[in-house]
Amino acid sequence: MSAAGRRSKPPAPSRDGVELTNLDAPLADGPETKRALVDYLDVVADRIVPVLAGRPLSVLRVRPGQPPFMQKNLPRYTPDWVRTTAVWAYASHREIRYALCDDRRTLLWFANQRAVEYHVTLHRATETAGVPGGAPSFLVLDLDPPPGAGFDVVVGTAHLVRAALDEVGLAGAVKTSGSKGVHIFVPLVGGVDPEAAAAATRALAARAARLDPELATTEYIVQDREGKVFVDATRAGGATVVAAYSPRLRPGVPVSFPLSWADLDRAHPADFTIATAPDRLGSADPWRELMPPPQHLPDALVEQGRAIPVARVAAMHEGKRRARARRAAADGADPAPNADPAGSGNPAPSGNPGAP
């Protein structure tokens, strides 16, 4: 057959100048395709991009035949029109070039890279100058249920957090995490000191847990939670949180979905997936519509929180203390004062790029 008679390969489809490849390939282990991911993100682009814009972005990518991986530092083949920001990583002693997903084009490029989850910092890139960790736009409380628990216990704990907020004159918005829990966001006025925000978050978590200590706990060590919902106050400083409307790499590809406080009582995380969320949303933007205006932190709340130890640090010391006690017990020596030989051990953990 002559060259002219050969059938040429059709060009890859494109949207907003982004070439989209292998759209009908499976996304992960389920029936969903890469096309389903791209289509969903395109439908919600006008709502998720404002949540992502201006914030250092980490994405969870999945490639065929490889384990999922979290990408922070952008690969060298990133188009030059993707905006970036450089952040010094103290843990790894290097500068990381994060993306800023400021427009639909960038979002579609990430979708074509099989980026399923979108995690952003609590501060904007423009708010890091002179403020270690950046001035946060929100307080975030992350509610994590114990293994095997129903969503009802998470909903009950969310209402405890809402009551704690009411006590100090604050208000928050709630969304499913896209996994088993929920996130409660409290918007802040600009320029809040990160340490003050972290202290206020600890104080709110403690207040919520005290309202019903049989349901909720602030214990960082998993084995100490006794089957209760963990009110996680560690989303502070340089921490990230999954964005509203972001898909999650879970069976069915659920979505982190905003809800009113009334709708929370009738919802379940599995109700919101990349297949069902667009119809549920319609043209609405509930994350924007339900978010309270920015608020000032009460001084008394911040001072209360400053007296509460940072959970990770306290858990680290407690883990070391329990390990010493176990070693002493194994050696037949008297354990150190206040040691707990039957303790639970080490603290719980915190929570290769290429073509798609």
Disulfide bonds with the S-S distance in Angstrom:
none
